[in-house]
Amino acid sequence: MLRKERSKQLQQSPTPTCPTPELGSPLPSRTGSLTDEPADPARVSSRQRLELVALVYSSCIAENLVPNLFLELFFVFQLLTARRMVTAKDSDTELSPAVLDSLESPLFQSIHDCVFFAVQVLECHFQVLSNLDKGTLKLLAENERLLCFSPALQGRLRAAYEGSVAKVSLAMPPSAQAVSFQPETDNRANFSSDRAFHTFKKQRDVFYEVLREWEDHHEEPGWDFEKGLGSRIRAMMGQLSAACSHSHFVRLFQKQLLQMCQSPGGAGGTVLGEAPDVLSMLGADKLGRLWRLQERLMAPQSSGGPCPPPTFPGCQGFFRDFILSASSFQFNQHLMDSLSLKIRELNGLALPQHEPSDEDGESDVDWQGERKQFAVVLLSLRLLAKFLGFVAFLPYRGPEPPPTGELQDSILALRSQVPPVLDVRTLLQRGLQARRAVLTVPWLVEFLSFADHVVPLLEYYRGIFTLLLRLHRSLVLSQESVGKMCFLNKLLLLAVLGWLFQIPTVPEDLFFLEEGPSDAFEVDTVAPEHGLDNAPVVDQQLLYTCCPYVGELRKLLASWVSGSSGRSGGFMRKITPTTTTSLGAQPSQTSQGLQAQLAQAFFHNQPPSLRRTVEFVAERIGSNCVKHIKATLVADLVRQAESLLQEQLVTQGEEGGDPAQLLEMLCSQLCPHGAQALALGREFCQRKSPGAVRALLPEETPAAVLSSAENIAVGLATEKACAWLSANITALIRREVKAAVSRTLRAQGPEPAARGERRGCSRACEHHAPLPSHLISEIKDVLSLAVGPRDPDEGVSPEHLEQLLGQLGQTLRCRQFLCPPAEQHLAKCSVELASLLVADQIPILGPPAQYRLERGQARRLLHMLLSLWKEDFQGPVPLQLLLSPRNVGLLADTRPREWDLLLFLLRELVEKGLMGRMEIEACLGSLHQAQWPGDFAEELATLSNLFLAEPHLPQPQLRACELVQPNRGTVLAQS
């Protein structure tokens, strides 16, 4: 049913190649002159069955059981924006008897059912929708049908739009700038003769003449590349007779290809879904028409639907036509060799890896440069792989597969003996093992997209497709955890793999075949802990650059809006200023683009090292600027927040206050001061950048070059720092103020209503107590001595133990830096110390004859511990560990065994109310179940009887060591 409904919707979808209507003529709707039919939730039929079908369909999408995620979303969007139902032919609606028996009535027979089903599916995939660009989110949130059928989903989309920073820019068309002369490869010494050197220079000039002529004429109607430039290109190829000449020209061809066609996008472009300043300059009169005109003029050209065939857009078309017109086997072979070598080099490039940090906001400015570096490498790899696949499979490509099975078998037998131009299988395996699939798979998809019909049937490539299919099945978007692939990384891989599976040369049944047994292509499970897959290297800009067909979702929504009679119900009709515009005046897009072009022209005539130096200085100064602002401006604002908070607490007195209200009050007063960050950042960059550039550049650098490099470094550093500060300074101030408020309130103790249960340090406390972490280390050092001293003379003095317990009391009474986990750890360590004192297992320093703690000293230390447990510890103390088999077993190694301290400790625990009598009896009873030596078990039983017989004896009148004496009956009678 879904397949039939999809086919009907695709028949009604707009044709991308339809001519543009003349200005002033009404836009034709997708269904001709049919008017829109309103969708009503109350008129949905078979609601329960539709919900069930939507659930099954959504589960198939979520578990990657469909080839293309975005093709399914496109179909759902078509159902959402359908104009009205068109009566189908009887043959289209005929159902089998089995279906008629299982269904009461056919589904999707009204516009209400289609919209209801689409909304149900979109609700299940909100996470994918929230990661689309702002323009798509805006159109979705404004959709009247969404508001009518699911106000909750519309509210979530509106919140996602308002909080989204996914601004996808339209890249400006690049200009044909010549590749600069490379002295290390293009000088005379790299040619066999003067004639070959001068021939190459002539061919270089001819190449750029052809390129400029193509730029001037390729958009003219009726102009043909082959007729205009084909003969000149073949003549140029004929003069490149020597192999070294081909090698040099291929290097020039490849560098020019990368320079013109590698477009990360976004520099100087217009943001989709955002209004440029020209609209506000024209005024608010008929602003809706201006919006629609802007969307029509600035929307990207159609990419051929949600699953377009592989193409060569823009400047890539020149290089494709150049290869076809050249018709040179030598040139193609040298080009494939050069492309393969460059792909191996870039694919193995060690890219910076993002490691999780507690202060991600501080490292974001550094990671922006790393993300940009990854985008440049990935786009270069995709471009090179596209042309490598185009040239490698060019001799085999045809419109149709082999007509007969015998011919196909003979072709397979022949081509299976031909080695691949690049060992992509090994590169894919290595990428998956190193968790670099986000870098390897996209360019591999570009390479395979130009394969002919026979390639997927070859054993070598069939194994690659099988491995890609397994990877596709494993990329479940709902499964996110620590150490897994980032969400946008998964989304990019799903988009490119889904597009590959829909290419006509890939067999349709490949995706739905059962997976075979594991073979040599199985990925090794031993992988590094951190890789590119775990790093947030993909953003929406890179996603839309690599997969422009994702933008078809926005085009579909925009076409429905433009064809509707009105846009009432949308929440974007009221234009409100954003918070970032008030932080400082932003330069115009034209000025930014001009400055970028001037800087590009400057670096073009300078050594590459100069550009790398300037970019390095700009990145480091920008990063240091953010850290400087945090250490100065933000730190001052935090100190002001602490002062204001102290005043507020004194004013409120015992009444207290809501911490959330206090935080909002402080943030409302202090966050506006963040506007000073831009001025301070510009001043910092202007002060630090010139000196850094002068220190890194050679002293012989001309003054004019040095001045230009300094100005460019200042501009780049200022742009980097101010961009980060504009977007994050408010959140940074709020985060630091929140942390300061939490520290202050924790030092003041809990709320007044809970102070009877949990106390904080007094207002007179000066917070000079030892840190809990240091104290835990000190106590653990003492406990480790009981396990075994490293030196026979190593031990601890009784005075040091008393000092250690005194410091423990200070830390427990001053709770400035004491958190519940630390207090719990201290409580456990104190119980372990008491067990060692009872068992006399702590080596004591003293005269040669004194290596055991005196009884009076041990009781004094136990009294201090009992006082700490009763008065100072506010959390639970695990006193039951005193009677654990491990701690009681320490007495078994003591000769003679001393039981009086344990008996004393148990009676004190009962008298002070730290443990109940029944609890101690239960612990003693559990000890009898353990395996003990015979004499130790008898003494333990005698101890239990003594404790039960005289529970209220203030002090033990008997040395417990007498328990081992023969007159044991007399002792029990006296007790």
N, C-alpha and C positions, 0 to 999 in steps of 0.2 A: 504493500500500500504506500509506504513511504517513497519507494522508487517511482511509482506512478505519479505521486503527487509532486515529486521533485522534477520529473520530466515535464509535467504541465507548467510548473513555475518557471523552468528554464525557457520554455517556449514563449512565456510572457515577459521574460527579462529583456532589458534594453540591449540592442546590438551596439557593441563598442565602436564599430566603424560607421555608424550612421552619420550623415552629413549634419553639420551644425545649422540650426534654423536661423533665418535672418533675424536681425535685431528688430524687435517689436512684434514678431509673430509669436503666437502662443506656443508653449512647449507641449509637444504631444505626450500623452500619457502612455504607459506601457501597454495598455489594452485599447489603444485607439481612442475612440470618442466615449468610451464607457465612463460613467461617473463613479466616484468612490462610494462604496457601501460601508456604512458605519458598523463597527464591531461592538457587540453587546455581550457582556459576561452572562447576563441572565438568559440568553438564548443559546447557550452552549448545550449541545446534545451529547449524551453518553460521556458525561464528565469523568466518571470513574474509569471507564475504559481508556479515555484519552490520558488520564493521569498515569495509568499503568503502562501504556505504550510510551509515554514521555519518559517514565522512569527507566524502562528497558533501553530505550534509545540513548538516554543520557549516560547510562552505565556503559554501553558499548563505546561511546565517545570517551568517557573518563578512563576506561581500561585500554584505550588505544586498539580497539578491535575494528576500527574503521581506518582506511588508508590515510585520509587527509582530514585533519581537525578543522582547518579553516574552510574547507569546502562544505563540511556539514554545518558550520556556523553560517556560511553564506546562504545555504538552503533554509536554515531557521529564520534568518533575517528576511528572506523572500516571503516566507509564510507570515511573518510579522507585518510586512509592508504590502501585502497583497491588496490590490484595489477592490476586486470583487471576484466572485466565482463565475467561471465561464462554463456553460453546458458542454460537456464532452460528448463524443460520439458513443453510441451504444457499445461498439466493440472495445472501447477503452475502459468501460466500467463493468464488463462481464467478469464475474467471479466464478470460481470453480464451486462445485457442490459442497466440497469439504469446507470451504471458507464460508459459504452461505449457512452451513449447519452450525459453525462455531461462532458466527457473528449475528447479532440481532439485526443490525443495519450497518451499511458501510460507514466508515469514518471519513472525516475531512470533506464533508458534503456542504459545508457552509463556511463563510468567512469567520464566523464566530469560533468554530472548532479549530481552524488553522491558527488564529491568533492565540487562542487559549493554549494550544499545544506548544507554540513557539515560546510563549512566556514561561510555561512550565520547564522547558528545556533550558532557557536562559537563566532561570533561577538556580539551576544545578551547576551552572558554569560561570558563576559570578567572578570567580578568581581570575579566569581568563579574560573576561570582559574588563575587569578593573585594571589590567595591564595593557590595554589598548591606548592609543593616543588620545589627547584631550579633545580633539575634534570629534572622534567617534563617540567618546563618553558624553560629550555635550549633546549630540544628536540623539543618542539613546535616552538620555535623561529627559529630553524635551518631547519624546515620543508620547503622544496622547493615548495611544493604545496601551502602552506600558502603565501609564498612570491609572488607566481605567481598570485594567485586569490585575495589576499587582502594585498598589501604592508603596508597599514595603520595598520591592525591588527598585522602583523608581527613586525612592529616598536613598537607598544604598548607592545607586549609580550617581545621584546628585552629590552625595558625600565623597564618592571616589573622584568625581570630576573636580570638586573644589580642592581636594587634597592631592591631586595628581600633579607631578612635575614632568610628565612624559610629553615634552614638546618636540614634535617631529618637524624638522625644517625641510623646506624645498631647496635642494642644492642648486646653486647657480651654475649655468653651463660654463665649463672650463674653456680657456683660450689656448690656442696652439702655440705654446712657448717652446722654443727649441731647447733640446738637451744641451747642456753646457759641455765644452770640450774637456775630455778626460785625458790629462797628459800621461797618466800611467798606462793607458791602454791604446790611445789613439795617436801617439807620436810616431815619428819616422822609424824608430827602432823596432816597432812591432810589425813592420811590413817587409816583404821580401825584397822590394826594389822601390826606387823613386817613382817609377811608373805606377806601381800598385798603390802607393801612398797618394799620389795626385788623383788617380782614378777614384779612389774612395772619397776624397774630398769633393770631387765633382758629383758623384752619386749622392752624397749627403746633401749637396745644394739642390739637386734635382728632386730628391725626396721631399724637402721642405717646400719647394715650389708646387709639387703635386698636392701636398697637404693644404697649403694656403688656397690653392685653386678650388679644392674640394670644400673648404670652409666658405668660400665666396659663392659657390654655385649649387651646393647639394640640396638646398631648400627650394631652389627654383623649380617650378612645375615643368615636367618634361625633360629635365636634365638627367642623363644616364651616366653612371660611373664608367662603365666599360667603353662607351663611345667617346667620352671626354678624356679619359686618362689611361685606358687600357694599353694602347700602343706605346706610350711613353714609359709606362711601368715595365713592360716586357723588354723594351730597348735597354732600360737601365739594368735589368736583371741579366741581359746578355753580356754586358760589359763586366759583370762581376764573375770573371772566369776562375780566378784563384780561390782556393779554399779559405785562405786567410781573409780575403776580401768579403766572402760570404759571412764569415764569423764576425767581422767588425760591423758589417751592416746589420746582422741579426741583433747584435748587442745594442746598436742604435735604435732599431725597430722596437725592441723590448722595452728599453728605457723610455722611449717616447710613448709607448702604449701605457706604461704605468703612470707617467706624468699626466697624461690627458684623461685617462679613463678611471683612475683610482680616485674615487670621490667619497670620503667619509661622510660627506653631507653635513649640512647645518651651518657652514660658515657663510655668513652674509645672506642666508636665505630667509624666507618668510615662514613663520610658525603656523602650521595647520591648526585651524580652530581659533586663532587669535586675530583680532582686528588691528591692522597697522594704523599708524598715527594719522594717515591721510583721511580716514573716516571721521575721526574726531575734528579734524580741521574743516571738513565740509559742513559740519553741523548735524543736527538731529533730524532735519527735514527729510522725510522719506528714507530713513535709515535702513528700513527693511529691504528696499530695493537695492541699496548700495551693498548690503551684506550679501544678497543673492548674486549680484554682479561680481563681487569680489570672489565668492566661492567658485563661480563659473570660470573666471579668468585665471585664478591662482591654483585651481585643483590640478593635480598631476594628470598627465595623459593616461588613458586607460592602459593597463598592462595586459589586456586580453582576457579579462575575466579572472575568476578565482584560481584557475589552473592554466595559465598561458604557456604556450610552447617556448622553448629556449630561443632567445632572440639576442640581437646585438644593438641595444639602444644607443642613441647619441653618437658620440665619437667612436664607439666600438665598431659602428658600421663601416667607417673608413678603413680600419685595419682588416676587417673581414673581407671587404671588397678588394683591398690591395692584395691579399693572399690569393683570392680567386683569380684576379686579373693577371697576377704574376705567373701562375701556372708553372712554377719552377720546383722540380723535385729536390734540387740541391738546397734551395732556400727553405723549403718545408722541412727537410731533414735537419739542417742546422738550427732552424727555429725550434723544432721539437727537442733537440738536445739542450739548447739553452733554456727553454722553459722548464724542462725536467730538472736541470741542475738548480735553477732558481727556486723551484717548488721545494726540493729537498732542503735547500739552505734555509728558507723561511719556515718550513714546517718544523725543523729542528731547532729553531731559535729559542733560546732560554728567555722566556718572558717573565717579568716579575709576578710573583704569586702573592695574593692577598691572604694574610693570616689574621684570624679573628683577634680583636683587641677590645679592651674594656672601654677605650675612649675612641670609638669609631668616628665620632664627629670631628676629632682633631686630625685624624688621618685621611679624611675624605678628600682634602685638597691635594694630598699626595697621590691618592688613588685615581683621581681624575686623569692625570697624565698617563698612568699605567693603562687605564681603560682606553684612552685614545691611542696609545701605542698598540694595544691588542687589535683595535678596529682597523688601524692602518695595515697591520700584518695580515689580518683575516681577509680584508678586501683585496689586497694584493694577491694573495693565494687564490681567491676565487676567480679573479680576472685571468691570472696566468693559467689556471686549470681549465677555464672555459675555452681559451684559445688552443691549449694543448689537446683537449678532447676534440675540438673542431678540426684541427689539422690531422690528428691521429686517425680518426674515424672517417675522414672525408672520402677516401677511396671506396669505402664500403656503404656509404649512406645512400638510401633510396626511398622512394615514397611507399613501397609495399614490401612485405616480407617475401622470402622465396616462395614461388607459386606451388611447388610440389615438395613432398616429404623427401624424395630421393635427392633432389637438388639441395635441400637444406642439410641433409646428412653429409653430403659430399663437402659442402662449404664448412660445416662444423669440423669434419675430419682434417680439412686443410688448414683452417685458421687456428685450430687447437695446437698446431705445431709452431705457430708464430709467437715469439715472446712479446709480452706487452711493452709498450713504449716507456712505461714507468711502473715499477713494482708497487702498485697502490695497495695491494693486499697486505704486504708487510708494513707499509706505512700506517694503514688502518689498524692493524693489530697493535703496533707500538703505541699509537695514539690512545687506544682504548686502555691498554695496560698502564700507561702513564697518566690516565685521567685527563687527557687533552682532546676528548672527542669534540668539544665545542670549537676547537681549532681545525681538526682534521676532517670531520664529516662534512662541513659546508663546502669546502673546496672539492672534496671527492664527489659530492653530488653534482657540482658544476661540470666536472670531468665526465661523469657517467651520463649526464643529460644529453650529450651529443652522440651517444652510442647508437649503432644501427640495430636492426631487429634481431640480428644473430648474436650480438654480444651477450645478452642475458642468458642465452642457452649454452654458452661456453662454460666449461667446468671451472675455469679460473674465476671468471666474473660471477658465475652463479653462486660460488661460495661467498663472494663479497656481498651480493644482494641478500643472501641468507643471514649473514652477520649484521647487516644493516637492519633487516627485519627484526632480528632479536633485540637489537638496540632500541628500535622503535617501540616494541612491546614493553620494554623495561622502563621507558620514560613516562611513568604515571605521574601526572601533575599533582595529584592529591597526596602523594607520599613525600613528605618533606621532613627531614630530621638532620641532626648534626652530622656533618661528614658527607651528606648527599649533594647531588647537583643542584645548583641554584635554579629558581623557578624560570627566569627569563632565559637562562641557558637551555633548559629543557624545551621551552617554547620555540626557540630558534631551531633546535634540532628537529622537533616535530614538524615545524613549518617546511623546512627544506626537504626532509624525508617524505612528507606527505606529497609535496609537489613532484618529487622524483617518481613516486609510485603511480602518479597519474599521467606520466608522459606516454604518448602512444607507443613508443618503441619498447616499453616495459610491458611484459605480458600481464593481462588483467588478473589472471588467476594466481600470479606469483604471491600476492599478499595473503590470499586465503588458503594457500597450501599448508598442510600440516608440517610442522618443523621436523626435520629428520634427526637422526642420532647425532650426538656431539662428534665433531671431527677435528681436524687440525686447525680449524678456524676458531676454536673455543678460546675465550679470553682468559688469560691467567688471572687468578683471584688475588695474587700478591700484587698490590698496587700501593703507591705512595700515599701517605696520610693526607697530604694537601696537594692539589693539582689545579689546573685551570678550570676544570669542571666545578670545583667547589668555590671558585672565586666569582664575584659579581661583575664579570667582564662584559656582559651583554646588557645594553639598555634599549629603550624603545627606538631610539634613533638608528642604532645598528640593526635592530630587528626589521624595521621598515626599509632600510637601505638594502639589506640582503634579500628581503622578501617583499618587494613592492606590491605583490598581489594581495597582501593583507589589507592594503588600503582600499580594496574593492568593497570591503564592508562599509566603510565610510561613504563611498560613492553611492552605494545602494540606499543608505539612509538619507543622504543628501538629495538624491533624485526623488525619493518619496516625499520629502519635505517641500521641495520646489514645486512638485505637482499637486500638493494639497491646496485646498482653498484658503487655508489660514494656518497660523502657528499659535493659536491661542492655547493656553495651558502651559506653555514653556516658562521656565523660571529664569531664562536669560534675557528677558525683555528689559529688565532694569539694569543699567550699567553702573557698576560701583567701582571706585578706585581700589587697586590692590595695595597691599602693605609695602611691597618692595619699591614702588615708584616714589614713595615719600623719602626714601633713604638718600636719594641723590639723582641728579639728572642723568639720563642715559644718552649716550651719543646716538645719532641717527644711524640707521642701517647703511645708508649711502656712505657716511663718513667712515664707519667701520670697514666696509668693503674696500674703500679707497686706500685706507691705511694698510690693510692686509695686502693689497696688490703692490703698493709701494715697497713694503717690506719684502715681498716675494721677489720683486725685481732687484732689490738691493742684494739679497743673498744669492741671486742667480749669477752675479758677476764677482762673487767672493769665494774663497775656498770653503769647502764643506765644513771644515773644523770651526770656522767662525760662526756658522749657524748653530752647530751643536753647542758651542760655548754659550751663546746668547740664550738658547732655549734652556740650557742647564741652569744658568743664573736666574732666569725668570721663574723656573719651577721652584728652586730652592728659596729664593727671596719671597715668593708668594707663600710658600709653606711656613717660612719663619715669620712672615707678617701675621699669619693667623695665630701662631703660638705667642707672638708678642702682644697681640690684642687680648688674648686670653689672660696673659700674665699681668697686664696693666689695667686696661679698661674693665674687663670682666671681673678681675680680682678686686678692684676698687668698688664696683657695684655690689659684689658679694659682701664686702666689709660694711657697706652702707646697709645692706639687707640685715646683717647680723645686729647692727646698732638699732635699726628700726624695730626689729623683732624683740630685742631686749627691752626697749622702751614700751612696746606694746604689752609685753608680759608683766612689766612692773605696773602699768596702768590698769590692766585687768585684774591683777592680784590673784586671789584664790578662785575667781570666777572662771579663769581659763578662757579658751577660745577654740574654735574649730580650726585645725591645721590647714585644711583646704582653703578656708576663707582667708587665713593669714597669708598663705602662699599667693592667692590671687591678688590680694591687696598689695603685696610687695612687688609682684611682677607688673601690675598695672602702673606702679610708680617708677620702676627701674627700667623696664624694657624699652620705653621710648628713648632712653639715653643711648641705646644701641646705634642710633643714627650717627653718633660720633665715630663709629668704627670705620666708615668709608673714608672720612677725612683723615683719620689717623693712619689708615692703611695706605692711602695715596702718599702721605708724607713719609711713611716708613720706606715704601718702595722707591720713591724719588731720592731718598737719602742713602739707601744701601746698595741699590743696583749699580750705579756708575762705578763705585769703588770696586765691586766684585768683578765687573767686566774688565776694568783696567788691570786688575791683579792677574787675571787669567789669560788675557791676550798678550802677544809678544810686544816688547817695547818698541819694535820697529814698525808697528802698525801706524799708518798715516792718521793724522789728526782728524781728517774728515770722516774716514771709515770708523775710527774709534768713537767719534761723536754720534754717528748714526747708529752704531751698535748699542751704545749706551741708551739712546732714546728708545730704540726698539725693545731693549730689555726692560726699561722702566714701564713701557706700555704693556708688554706681555705680563709682567709680574703684577702690575696694578689690575689688569683685567682679570687675572686668575684669582687674586686675593679678594677683590671687590665682588666678583661673582659668587664666591663661596660665602663671604660675609653677608651679602644681601639676602641670600637664601637661608642662612643658618644662624645668624647672630642672635636673633630673638630666641630661637630654641636653645642655643648655647647658654644665654643668660638665664633662661628659665630653668634649665637643668642644674646649673651651678647654684642658683638661689634655692632651688628645691633641696639640694644636698645640704646646703648650709642650714636651712630651716630644720631639716631632719636631725642634723647633729645637735643643734641648739635645743630642740625639744627633747631629744634623747638625754641630753645632759640635765635638763630640768626634771626629768622623770616622766612617768605616764600622766594620764589625765587625773584631775583631783579626785574623781569618783573611784579611781582604781588605786590611789596611793596607799590605801589601807592594805591592799594585797601586795603591791609591788612598789618599792620605794626607789627614789633616785638620790643622788648625792645632794647634800645641803647646798644652800646658796653661798655659804661661806667657804665651800670647798675650793681649793686652788688648783686642783687637778694635777698634783705632783706625784700621784701614785705610779708605781711601775706599770708598764704596758702589759696587758694579759699575755701577749705572744712571748715576751721576754720571760715572764714568770712561768709559763708552761714549759719553756725550754729549760729553765733552772730546775724545776721539779723533775722533769724527765731525766736530767743529768744525775740527780740523786737516785732515782729509781733504777737507772742503768747500772749503778754501782752494785746493787744487790744481785744483778745477773752475773756479774763477774768483773772485778776491777781490771783495768788494763795493766796496772802496775801493782805489785804487792804492797807498796807504801801508799797507795791511793785510798782515800777515804774522805769522810766529812766530819766536822766537829759538831758537838751538841749546840754550840752557840750559833753556828751557821744554820742549823735546822730551825732554831727558835727565830732567827732573823728572817728565814724564808717564810715561816708561817705568819710572822708579823707583816711582811710585805703582801702576803696573800690577803690578810684582813684589810689592808689599805686599799688594795685593788678592788675588793668586793664592796667596800664602802664608797669609793669614788667610781662611779659608773660612766665616766665620760667616754671611755673607749671600750667598754665591756658590752659585748653582744651576747645573746643567748647561747649560740654554739660555743663561744669561748668559756662562758660560765659553766656550761655542762662539761666541757673538757677539764676545767679546773676541779670540778666536783669529783669526777672520776679519778683524777690524779691524786686528790687528797685521800680518797678511800684506799687507793693502792698504797700510799705512804703509810697510812694507819696499819694496814695489814703487815707491812714490812717491819714496823715498830713492834707490833705484837709478837711477831716471829723472830725478832732480833736478828734480822738479815741485813741490816745496813752496817757496812764497815765504818768504825768510828776511829778518828785520829786521836792519839794521846800517847802516854808513856808506853814503853814496850810491853808492859803487862796489861794495859787497858785497851782492848779491842772490842769490848762489848759495852753497850749502853747501860748505865746504871739504872736501877729500877725507879728511883725517884725522878731521874731525868726523863725516862720513857713515859711515866704517868703525867708529868708536866706537859710534855708534847701532846699526849692524847687529850688532856684537858683543853689545850688550845684548839685542837681539831674539833672537839665536841662543841666548844663555844662558837667556832666558825660555822659549823653545820647548823646550829640552832639560831644564831643571831644574824649572820651576814649573807649566807647563801639564800637567794630568792627563788631559785629554781630547784627542782627535785634533785636530791643527792642519792646516788645508787648505793645505799648502805647495805643492801642485801648482798653486795659483792664481798663484804667482810666474811661471810659464811659460805662463800663459794668453794667448791672442792679444790680449786687451784690455790686460793689464798690460805685455807685451813691446812692444805697439804704442805705448806712451807714449814709448819711446826714439826713435821715428820723428820726433817733433816736436822733439827736442833738437838744437840746433846749437851747437858740434860734438857729435856723438854720443859719449857716454862709455860704453864697454862693460866697463871694467875692474872696476867695482863688481859688475856682474852675474856676471862670471867668478869674482870673489872669493867672492861669496855662494854660487855653485853648489859650488865646491870645499869651502867650510866646511860646507855641508849634508852632503856626502858624508863628510868627516872626522869630524864629530860624530855620524854615524849617523842623522841626521834624515830623509834621503832616500837611496835606493839608486841606484847608478850606472845600472842598467838602467832605473829609473823616470825618471831625468832624461833618458836617451837617448830614451826613448819620448816624453817631452814635447817634446824638441827636434825629434824627427822629425815630430810632429804639427804643429809650427809651420810646417814647410816646405809644408804643404798649403794654408795660408792665402794669400790674395792680398796681396802686399806690393809696394811700389815696387821697381824694378829694383836700384838701389844698395843699398837696405835688405836685400833678399833675399840679395845677395852677402855683405854684412857678417855677416848672421845665419849663413850657411853657413860662413864663416871662423871665427866664434865656436864653432860646433859642432866644427869640426876641431881648434881649439886645445884645447877641453875634453877631447876624446878623446885627443889626443896627449900632453898633460901633465896627467894627472888628479891626480898627487901633488905638484905644485909647491907649496911652502908659501905663497908669495905671488906674485902676478903680477909678473914682471920687466919687463913691457912695458906701456906705456900703450896701452890699446885704441884710443885715438883714432888711433894710427898705422895702424890697419887701413884707413883711408881714403887713406893715402899711396900714391904710385905704386909704391914698392918693396915690394909685398905679397909677392912670392915670396921675397925675402930674409928677411922676417919669418917666414914659414912654415918656411924652412930652418933658421933659428936655433931655432925651437920644436922 
